[in-house]
């Protein structure tokens, strides 16, 4: 199969889905797909349960680790019986841990969103706050009554990649989470905080393009600051794409990973 056509100028972006719902269906919120398409990428859905995630990654040029249910606290060495931990799915945890480890090791561009940020933190040796209100009470990060998203501001750290992408020192974001990362893990740097000092974004210090945000930019991708994040991610995937490189140089595409 010739992978240099017809997609030579549009990178393929893996997008993780949620685990099966009660009807047995895998679900991926459509706004992730919409944002990636609008930014020039071609989304490819990755449902949990595949036994060889390396094979999946060999076909894409970037990965979005999406939001969803809580990571089981056992993945970061904490008590899995915390009363506020919900919607845990061991199959999704195993699958996405393997994906996250692989993209970090291989230099594949990755954008972590909400749970995705927490996942990248955990595979990098970090820990999570199982329930944000246990530690932070100045600013709500979700509405506990109806579990709806809320809007608030975050401050971006100057001279970070995220600050350069967004082009502002403070932006309004949509949050929908009750877990968060406890500290910036080794190999990463702080990129944004909310006014209660909760860590809102991190970026890798040496990986070609690994950025993770606690908020949900797909909810507001029509707004310029948030759309730029998807644009820069898709451009990073395009630069990484062996299919695009092959178009320019005549070289063979990246070999499949067994």
N, C-alpha and C positions, 0 to 999 in steps of 0.2 A: 504493500500500500504506500503510495506516495503522499507523505504528509506535508509537502511543500505547497500543495494546492488542494482546495481553493482557499485555504485560510492563511496564506502566507503573511498577510499584514494585520491579522487579528489574533491575538494570543488566546489560547484556551485556558480558562480559569476554573479550577476545581472549587466547588462550593459544598461544604458539608451540610447535610440535612439533619433534621431531628430524627429520633428513633421512631419506630412504628407507633401509631396512635391506636385507640381502641378498635378501630375498624381494620387495622392491619396495614394502613397506608403510611408511607414515608412522606413527611411534610417539610417543605422549604418555603419560608415566607417570600413572596414574590418580589419584594422590594430589593432584596439582594440581587436577584436576577436583573431587575430593571436598571439598577445602578451600574452593574457591570456592563450590560449592553450599551447603556448611554455613554459610558466611558470608552467604548471601543473594544471590549472583550467579548468572548463567547463563553457563557457559563456552562459548566458540565457538573451535574449534581452527583455528589458522593454520599450515598446512603451508608449508614454504619453496618458493620457485619462482614465486610470483605476481609478475607484472610490474608490477602497480599496487597496491602496498601502501596507498596513500592511500585507495583505494576501500574496502579492508577496514576501515581505521580509521574511515571515515565511518559505519560501521554499529555500532560498539561504543563503550562508555563508559569503558573502561579496558583496560589491556594488562598481561599478565604475560609477561616475558621469562624463559624457563625455563632450566634447566641442560642440560648435554649435552657434546658434544665440544669440543675446544679451538678457540679463535679462531686463525686463521692469523696468525703473527707479522707477516706483511706488512701486515696491517690497521693495525698501530701502528708500522710502520717498522723492524721487526727482522728478523733472519735467519730465513726460513721453514724452514730445515733443522735446527733444534734437535732433537737426538736424542730428547728426551722428549716432544715435541709429537705428539699422537695424535688420531685421529678428526676431522681437519679436513675441512670440507665447504664449498667455495667458494660453492655455491648458497645454503646456509643463511646464511653470513656476509653475502653481498650483501643478501639479503632482510631479515635482522634489523638490519643497519646502517641500512637505509632506514627500517624501522619505528621504531627508536630515535631517529633524527634527527627523524622526524615527530612523535612524541609529545612530545619535548622542546620542539619549536618551537610546537606547537599547544596545549600545556597539558593534554593528555590524561593522566589519572592512570596511573602506571606503577609496577609492582613488579618489580624486577630480582632474580633469584635465581641465585646462583652464576655460571654463564656470563653470565646476564643482567646481573649487576652489572658484570662485566668488560666487557661490550659497551657499557653506558652510560658507563663510564669511557673507553673507547677513542673513542667518537663525541664525547666532550667534550674530546678532546685528550690524554688520559692514555695511559700505557703499562702493560704487564703484566710480571709476573715469569713467564717461560715455564715455569719449574719451581721450585716453592717450596723444595724441599730445597737448591737452589743458594744460597739466601740465608738461609733460616730453618731451624734444625735443632733448636730446643728442643722444639717441639711438632709432632707429626705431624698433618696435616690430611686424610689418607686413608691407607688401608693399602696400600702398594705391592705387597705379596705377592699379595693377592686383589682389590685395587681395591674394597674394601668401605668404607662410611662409618664414621666414628668419632664419639665423643661427647666434647665438651670444653666449657669455660666461656668466655664472652666478657664483657667489661666494656662497659657502655653509657655514653656520655658524657652527663653531666647537661645538662638544658635543651635537649636535642635533641628533635625530633619523635618519633624512635624510642624514646627514654627515656620520654616521656610516654605513648606507645602501650602499651609493654610494662609499665610500672609497676614496674621493678626496675633495679638498677644492675649486676646480674650474672645471667646466665641460662645454662643448659646447652643447647647446640646440637648438631646433627648436621652434620658436615662431610664433604664428598666431593669434594675438588678437589686438583689439584696446580699450578694456576695461581692467581695473585692479582694485584690491582692494586698498582702500585709506589708511587704517591703519590695523594693526593686531588686530583682534577682541578679546574681553575678553575670556579667557579660552584657547587661542591659543598662540603659540610662533613663532617668525620669524625663518625661516629655510634657506632662500636663498634670495639674492638680485642680480640684474644686476648692471652694472657699473653706470647707471644713478640713482641708489637708488630705482628703482621700486621694489616692493615686489614680489618675484618670487616663494616663497614657504612658507607654514606655516604648523605646525603640532600641534595637540591638546595636551594639558598639562596633561589631566587625562583620556581621552578615551583610550581604549586598543590599537587601531591602527586606527588613522585618520590622513592622510597626504594629502596635496593638493599642486599641482604645477601649475604654470601659463603656463609653456611650454607644448609641446606635446611629451612625451616620447614614445608613440606608433609609432611615425614616425621613431624612431631610436632604436627600442627595440633590434635590432641585436647587438648593441654596449653594451659592458659589463656594463658600469655605469648605463644605462637606463634599461637594462634587470634585473639588481639586484633589482630595485624598484618593478617591477612586481613579481619577485620571492618572495620577502619579503612580499608583499601584499597577494599573494596566500598562503604563509605559515601561515600568520596570520589568513586567512580565514579557513585554515585547522585546526588550533588550536581551532578556535571558533566553528567549525562544530559539531553539536550534533550527526550527523551520524557517524563521525569518533570516537567521544567519546563513542558512543553506541557500536561500533565494539570492542573497548578495554575493556569496562566495562560490557557490556550486558544491559546497561541502556536504557530506552525508549528515542527516539528522542525528540527534542524540540516540545512542543505542538503547534498546529496551533494557530495563532492569529486571532480572529474573527474581 
